[in-house]
Amino acid sequence: MLEVKNITKRFRGLLAVNDLSFHVNKGEILGVIGPNGAGKSTTFNLITGVYKPDNGEVLLNGENISHLTSDIVCKKGLSRTFQVTRPFGDMTVIQNVMVGAFLKTSQLRNAKREAMQMVEFVGLADKANSVARTLSIIDQRRLEFARSLATDPSLLLLDECLAGLNNREVEEAIELIWKVKASGVTLVVIEHVMKVINAISDRVVVLNFGSKLKEGLPKEVMSDPIVIEAYLGKGFAQHA
């Protein structure tokens, strides 16, 4: 479904992403891990059209989307959430999600209907008319999901969607991720919680200093000495 081919991105003297390649199969969850500054979010920005790669290309269903703007990429079925939630704070939950729904329709009635379906899907039906800035962290995460899903994506990128959640909320978020996958959406997930990555991922890509350090099945990746040394820490293998 998605193929990242030898992409490189520099910001002046900083090499943020270096000749990076990986692919995403339809119907899977690909986990992406790496230390802070490894290039994970920059990679998402390159995939979604926020940045243009200096070299390389991004293919979605065989089409080169590297030169497209974010809105066009989204219209082609590739959506994302952000590490820091960005709701329209003075708008209601349903109004926020309608913003996403308007990508595929210009009709107010249709946008509201689609938005309400997504609000119900993520478990926010009872808060549909609540002002977004009053939501708890977990509900703001749910709102991010709903707004992205309202664009009707075939591929959804999740950038640290579990950040700031307690153990119970993490479990709820995992259930929602499984629910999204079951609905037919392919996912790429950046996450620092290794137990979560191990639980939800079909495959894992490890980034370090903007390059791919390792790719494989979760258990293979988590037990690799190079990955443990570079990112997970020596104590990880004893507790994984």
N, C-alpha and C positions, 0 to 999 in steps of 0.2 A: 504493500500500500504506500509506504513512504520509504524513500531512499535518499540518504544524505551521502553525497559523494565528494570526498576530498575538500570539504569546505575549510576556508581559512579566513580569520577576521583579525585585523590589527586596529588598535586605537593608538595612533601616533607610534610611540616606541613599544607599546605593550602588545604582545602576541596573545590574544585572548582565546582563540580557537585555532588549532594547528593541524591542517590536513586531516580532518576528522571524517570518518566514514562509518555508517551503520545503517541498518534497515529495520523496518517495522512491518510485521506480517499482519494481514487482516485478521481481526478477531482476538488478538493477543493483548497482554499487558506487558509493555517493556519498561523495566525499571532503570532509572538513570541515577547513579550515585557518584560521589566524589567530594573532596574537601571543599571548603569555602574558597572561591576564586578559581575553581577548576574549569569554569566555562560553561556550566550547565544552563544557567538562565540566558547567557549570550547565545548558546546553541538554539534554545527555544525562540529567541528573538530573530535569529537567522532563518529558522524554519517558517516562522509566521509572517515574515516580511517587515518586521520592525527595522532590522538591519539588512543590508545587502552584503553577501560574502565578497571578499576581495578575490578569492579563487574558489573553484568548485561549484557545485549546484545541488539544489534540492528538488527531488522529483516526487510528485503526488500522483499516484495511479499512472505513472509513466510520463506525466507532463512536467516540464521544467517550470517551477513556480518561483525561482530565485529572484526574478526581476519584478515580481508582482507586489503591489501594496497590500497591507494587512487586511483591508476590507475585501479585496478581491480574493485573497487566500481564504478568508473566512467563508465567502460565498461558494467556494469550491469544496467546502466541507471540512475545513481544518480550523478548529477553535481551541481556546486555551483559557485557563484560569491563571491568576497571578499570586505570587508568594505573599504580597501584601494586598489584602482585599481592597477593592476600589469601588464600592457602591456609590451611587448618587445619594448622598446622605439624607437630603431633605425630600426625597421621593419615596413612595411606598415600595414594598417588596414587589407587588404586581407591576408597578410602573417601571421599576428597574429591569424586570425580566422582559417586559414589552420592548425595551430598547433592543434586546437581542432578537426578539421575534420580528421586529421591523426589517431585519436584514432580508427576510424572505417574502414579506408581504407589505403592501402599502395601506392595507385596509385596517382601520382601528379595531373593528369587531374581530377580525381574524387574529390580529396580533394579541388581543386580550385573551381570546380563547386558547391560543397556543401557549401564552405565558402562564395561564392558570393551570394548564395541564402539567407544565414543568414545575410550577410551585407545588402542586400536589405530589408530583413524582419525588421531589426531594424532601418532602415532609414539612413544608411551610404553609400548608393551606390555612391553618388557624391564624397565621400572621401575615396573610396576603395584603392586608391594608395597614400594616404597621410601618412606621417610618424606618427606613433602613439603618439610620445611625443609632437607633435604639436596640438593635439586635445584639445578642450575645456573639462571642467569637464563633462558636460552632454554627450558629444560624447565619452569620455572615458568610461562612464557608459554604453552607448550603445554598445561599443566594448566588454565590459565584458559580456554583455548579448549574443552578437553574438558568442563569443568564447566558452561560455558555451553551447549554443544551438547547436553549430556545432558538439558537441559530441553526439547529438541525445538523450537527456535525456527524461525519462518519469517523473522524479521528479527533480525539480530544487530548490536549496536553495539560497535565496537572503539575503546577510548579509549587511544591511543598505545601500541599493542601491540608496537611495535618499539623502545621506549625501552630504552636500555642494552645493545643488541645490537651485535655487531661486524658487519662486512660480510658474512661468510659466514652468520652467523645471520640477518641481515636477509633474505638470499636464501631461506633456509629458511622464514622466516615468510611471505614473499610467496607461496611455493609452497603453503603451508598455506591462506592466504587464498583463492587461486585454487581450491584443492580444496574449500573450504567453499562457495564460490559455485557450483562445478560440482555440488555435492550438492543444489542448489535453494534455498539460503539467500540472502536479500537482505542486503546489508551497508551500514552507514554507518561510515566510518573517520575518526577524528581522528588526524592525523599531522603531525609537523613535518618529516619527511624528504621534501622536495619531489620528488625523483626517484621515490620510491615512490608518492606521490600521483599523479604524472603517469603512472606505469606501470599502476596498477591501477584508476584511477577512470574511470567512464563520464561523470560530471559532478563539478564541484567547487563548493562553497559557501565563500565567504570571510567570516569574521566579524571585526568590529573594534568595540571598545567596546560589545559586546552587540548590535550591529546587523549586518544583512547588507550587506556591502560590494560583493559581486560574486557572480554565479552563472553557470555556463556550462561548456563543454567545457574540459578541462584546458589545452590549448594557448592557448585564448582567455584564460583566467583568468591563466595564468602570464605572459602577455605584456602584460597590461593595466598601463599606467603607474601608475594609482591603487593597484593591488594591490602592485606592485613598491615603490612609495614607502612604503606603509603597513606592509608586512610582509616582503616577500622581500628588499629591499635593492637598491640600484642595480646592484650587481655581478651580480645573479642572471641578468638577461637575457643577459649575455655567456656564462654557463656552463650555462644550462638546456638 
